[in-house]
């Protein structure tokens, strides 16, 4: 089992097993893109309600309402 860490300036650092994980990996880029969409959703929904809905609530709501369409859109864009 490998654990890895990113420095505060988001530069890759060595994992515990000695391998280096790059922040430019496709998995990391997808994670970051999805996280950004969730944070946008959190902001929009919080503005609508006039209060902070919190990350967990935004995450759940975004997954249910938007994740499938968002992923399909990204897959289509990547294939063109």
Secondary structure, 3 states (H helix, E strand, C coil): CCCCCECCCCCECECCCCCECCCCCHHHHHHHHHHHHHHHHHHHHHHHHCCCCCHHHHHHHHHHHHHHHHHHHHHHHHHC
